[in-house]
Amino acid sequence: MEFDLPYPTPGSGARPGESARHSCGRTVWVEAPARLHLGFLDPAGSLGRPFGSLGLTVAAPVTRLSLTAATGPANQVIASGRDVPAEDLARAERHLHELQRRSGLGRPMSLQLECTLAPHAGLGSGTQLALAVGRAFARWHGLDLPTVALAAWLGRGLRSGVGIAGFDQGGLLLDGGPLADGSPAPLLARLALPAGWRVLLVSDPQCQGLSGSAERSALAALAPLPQAAAAAICHETLMRVLPGAAGAGFAAAAQGVSRIQQILGDHFAPAQGGDAFVSRPVGRLLRWIERQAQQPAAGLAPADLGAGIGQSSWGPTGFALLPSAARAQQLLDAARAAGLVDAGLALRIVEPLNRGARVIEHPARMQDTAGDPAAATAPRRADDGCPPPPRCAAPLRAWPRG
């Protein structure tokens, strides 16, 4: 995470009551990134502990919200953006109540959701919303709580630790599966992805991935993933994906991601209507891109051939890991020309994100805009409660159509 004001660290001596007394009129703003879940290492737990996850964070889309003291006697949870669904408002309100119950800090709060990730799309919407609310609450009250504790309070990270680690640090992430006592999965490795790489996100708004009881039922109905398949996934992760990101080259990482997704796609296909992609238009486009990406192109180094394709979690969001923005745009343009982009698909070329969530505290605008002389000298309104201008132009939830 990035903090724009010093945050209490363990042993800093910050007392919640003392911080709260000084936070009247203050706003905490949080922007949390989407994550892609690239696959489980061993969903059947062939060595005694199930799951283990590989994932990465991307710069867009995002969850963005702000928290301040309520003016009335009860919590206020509202949408300040047009695309925030009622389902997310209800979730956020439940999280706020749970945080107040767990902490014993029951002062009424005002929570505004500006944008959220599409639910059940494979982007980690539930975990990022919960952690964004939790971090805003903790920061506003001066609570010295690590993100794993907030996740435990709010019931997140039961299978994967990628969303929690992504919220904190971003990057390419590997966890070892939840611990026997139910604690969130420990982070085993975190690497920054090369800045030039890009991810083509492809989603189908007409589909939703499995979640809740449907997800549990689907997992229970599947045959266990054979240990040999789990071993192959671990082999690809340790000898291709992680080394590729660490310097062995794009092609190695892309081949590893695609192979992992092929193994898991075959395994989970019976729960998705018989295909590795829950959305057929998404799968058709990404398989075509994978084939085309193997073809040499002018100015393209052999090490940059290929694409790492797959579906994030239960979808419907699919992805293609590509070596550059230019290559991603070239392949997307070619797919459009070939008639492979269904009119209903949502498409976006994004950067991998090598940092965690952004947390900004008000009043802090003067510090936050220190590099902008005009903004630094602009008078602040007495009722200035709007989010500060982001230092990055993080897009909202809506995606451009294909």
Secondary structure, DSSP 8 states (H G I E B T S, - for coil): -EESS----TTS---HHHHHHT-TT-EEEEEEEEEEEEEEEETT-TTSS-EEEEEEEEEEEEEEEEEEE-SSSS-EEEESSTT--HHHHHHHHHHHHHHHHHH-----EEEEEEE---TTSSS-HHHHHHHHHHHHHHHHHT----HHHHHHHTT--SS-SHHHHHHHT-SEEEE----TTS----EEEEE---TT-EEEEEE-TT-----HHHHHHHHHHS----HHHHHHHHHHIIIIIHHIIIII-HHHHHHHHHHHHHHHHHHHGGGGTSSSSSSHHHHHHHHHHHHHTTS--TT--GGG---EEEE-TT-S-EEEEES-HHHHHHHHHHHHHTT-S-TT-EEEEE-B--S--EEEEES-HHHHTTT-HHHHHS---TT--S----SS----S---B-
